[in-house]
Amino acid sequence: MKRILLALCFACAISAYASSAVADAITTYRGICNASAGIDLGSGYFIVADDEINALTIYRYETPKHVGKVELNVYLNGPDGGKGEADLEGAARIGDTIYWIASHGRNADDELKPKRHRLFATRIDLSGATPTVAMPNAKPYGGLLEALASDRRFSVLTEASEKGAEKPRGLNIEGLADTKDGGLYIGFRNPLSEANLSAHVLKLKNPDAVINRNAAPVFDDLILLDLGKRGIRSMERVGDEYFIVAGPIDDGKAGRPESRFAIYRWTGERNTRPVYWKDIDPPDFHAEGLFAIAGTDRLYLLSDDGGKRSVCKAKSHEMSEDKTFRGMSLRY
């Protein structure tokens, strides 16, 4: 009997340890607050965009201090640099190229912000001790909304582009993911469809030609995804499926299901519905970046913590060691 009890206790201990060992790990990183998109660089490093800062920041997983920075202000705003943020919101990797997209949205006063109309690409550089990205040779592309406006299929997006990004049926891009054939899925946080409040996804078929040869964008028809009356905050292709972070089109309201951040899985096929996978915990983890860690069975989530601390607003356009965001590893 004693042997049986000991065996049971040992089994319980092993079970508890295993459960603990695979628990999601959360790390607090320093330097920025508004983590809005990220990509794995390999060798234990990742790169992050902040929607308030025209720069990309490099971190080592589970190490709070940043190890590299790529300034983008002059590249995005011209020789004088300017002061307006590009509002970078989405990233997707194809080979050694990382595509970055800005929100393309207006501000809270419905004012047009052309500096937020940006799509560009960087190249991963592994030549040094720390992975980084090389600055683009091509200028950032700024004609996405104009291209959409010229096509009647996208009238819902053109109408939305006249309103503030977080207003009902305004326009706000936050998701970007690669497709198997070298295209990009653009995921919209806003607007939601009028009929059943589904999120919009738009495929850009020729991103390389648009960026590097100034070709006209070629789009597929819009796709509608039912994400529980939520928009797309981030998306990533992993093998044959996509993981999508769904969240409110605005700051949300406590207690409402559509204000809770959640993850869905989707085949990427037009006629298939996304499948709810899980809510994101803790509830205050505002996931706006999701990407796969290469060579593992893990995703990495980034929380935009800009609304949590006053220092984030006081120093919104600059890096500071007292600014923080969180990252979380998640097994799929």
C-alpha positions, -999 to 999 in steps of 0.1 A, spaced: 0 0 0 28 24 9 45 17 -24 13 25 -43 9 57 -23 45 67 -30 40 59 -67 9 80 -68 26 109 -51 55 106 -74 32 106 -105 14 137 -91 47 155 -86 58 147 -121 25 159 -135 27 191 -116 62 197 -128 53 190 -164 24 214 -162 46 240 -147 73 234 -173 50 241 -202 33 271 -187 33 303 -207 64 324 -198 60 362 -196 90 386 -199 89 423 -193 111 441 -219 125 476 -215 129 505 -240 95 508 -256 58 505 -246 37 502 -277 48 469 -291 27 465 -322 44 440 -345 73 416 -343 92 389 -362 116 361 -352 152 367 -365 166 333 -355 194 325 -331 172 335 -301 164 371 -313 134 390 -324 126 425 -338 98 447 -327 79 478 -341 64 504 -318 35 523 -332 46 555 -315 83 554 -326 98 553 -361 123 527 -353 127 489 -350 141 474 -318 159 441 -314 157 419 -283 170 385 -272 142 363 -259 137 365 -221 163 393 -218 148 427 -208 173 451 -223 173 457 -261 204 447 -280 199 467 -312 180 495 -329 173 505 -365 163 541 -370 136 547 -396 125 583 -391 145 598 -420 135 568 -442 98 571 -435 95 609 -433 121 622 -457 154 640 -453 142 664 -426 129 635 -405 97 652 -395 79 644 -363 49 623 -372 49 586 -364 42 561 -392 21 540 -368 37 507 -378 12 479 -370 20 447 -389 49 425 -400 54 394 -421 85 375 -432 91 359 -466 125 344 -468 150 370 -455 126 398 -462 104 414 -436 74 434 -448 61 462 -425 28 480 -428 14 511 -411 -22 516 -399 -32 537 -429 -57 552 -405 -68 588 -396 -64 601 -361 -92 605 -335 -102 639 -351 -106 622 -385 -76 641 -398 -57 626 -427 -22 614 -418 -3 605 -450 28 595 -430 7 565 -418 3 553 -454 34 531 -455 43 497 -468 80 488 -470 105 459 -466 137 453 -448 162 425 -453 175 404 -424 212 408 -419 230 379 -400 266 391 -408 272 405 -373 273 391 -338 236 402 -333 210 397 -360 195 429 -374 179 442 -406 194 463 -434 177 495 -444 156 493 -476 169 504 -510 134 512 -522 113 541 -509 83 532 -487 51 526 -508 24 551 -500 -3 544 -526 -23 515 -510 -55 535 -503 -54 552 -537 -52 518 -553 -81 505 -533 -102 536 -541 -98 529 -578 -115 495 -575 -152 492 -567 -147 459 -549 -132 478 -520 -158 506 -515 -163 495 -479 -126 502 -472 -126 535 -491 -156 548 -472 -140 537 -439 -108 555 -447 -127 588 -443 -132 582 -405 -109 579 -375 -91 546 -371 -109 535 -339 -144 550 -347 -172 527 -358 -165 516 -394 -133 536 -396 -102 521 -412 -73 506 -393 -48 480 -405 -30 459 -379 -24 424 -393 0 412 -420 10 376 -429 26 359 -458 9 335 -482 23 303 -497 26 319 -531 46 350 -520 17 373 -514 6 391 -482 -27 389 -463 -36 423 -449 -57 421 -418 -80 450 -408 -88 458 -372 -115 481 -385 -140 483 -402 -161 452 -394 -187 441 -420 -221 458 -416 -241 426 -418 -225 404 -391 -195 423 -378 -169 401 -394 -133 412 -399 -118 420 -434 -88 403 -449 -73 415 -482 -47 396 -502 -20 417 -519 -7 393 -546 25 411 -557 42 428 -527 78 424 -541 69 441 -573 50 469 -556 79 476 -532 109 471 -555 96 478 -590 69 504 -582 43 481 -598 5 486 -593 -9 465 -565 -29 434 -575 -56 424 -551 -79 394 -546 -115 399 -535 -121 407 -498 -124 378 -473 -147 381 -443 -138 362 -411 -161 358 -381 -140 365 -350 -167 371 -325 -174 408 -335 -137 416 -332 -111 429 -356 -77 416 -365 -48 427 -342 -22 404 -356 -19 373 -379 8 347 -387 11 318 -411 25 286 -395 27 258 -420 -7 253 -435 -27 275 -411 -29 310 -397 -31 321 -361 -51 353 -357 -52 376 -327 -87 390 -325 -95 421 -304 -118 451 -301 -118 478 -328 -114 504 -301 -102 503 -264 -130 479 -256 -153 478 -225 -148 455 -195 -172 426 -194 -180 425 -231 -169 393 -249 -159 412 -280 -135 433 -258 -115 402 -248 -84 393 -268 -85 358 -283 -67 336 -308 -83 319 -337 -70 294 -362 -78 296 -399 -69 275 -429 -63 305 -451 -90 294 -475 -117 318 -485 -146 296 -478 -135 282 -444 -144 297 -410 -118 306 -385 -120 284 -354 -118 298 -319 -87 285 -301 -82 303 -268 -86 335 -249 -53 354 -241 -44 354 -204 -38 375 -184 -68 397 -195 -47 428 -195 -23 414 -221 -32 435 -251 -17 413 -278 -9 433 -309 20 412 -322 21 374 -329 48 355 -347 62 320 -347 96 312 -332 114 294 -360 123 257 -354 100 254 -324 64 246 -316 59 280 -300 43 313 -309 54 346 -293 29 373 -284 37 410 -277 15 432 -255 10 469 -264 13 483 -228 12 519 -239 -21 525 -221 -8 511 -187 18 537 -177 20 575 -178 57 574 -189 46 558 -221 25 589 -230 50 614 -216 78 600 -238 57 587 -266 81 593 -295 114 582 -279 129 551 -263 135 551 -226 146 524 -201 116 531 -179 92 522 -207 82 485 -209 61 460 -228 56 423 -223 62 392 -244 47 357 -239 57 323 -252 28 301 -262 28 265 -273 6 255 -302 
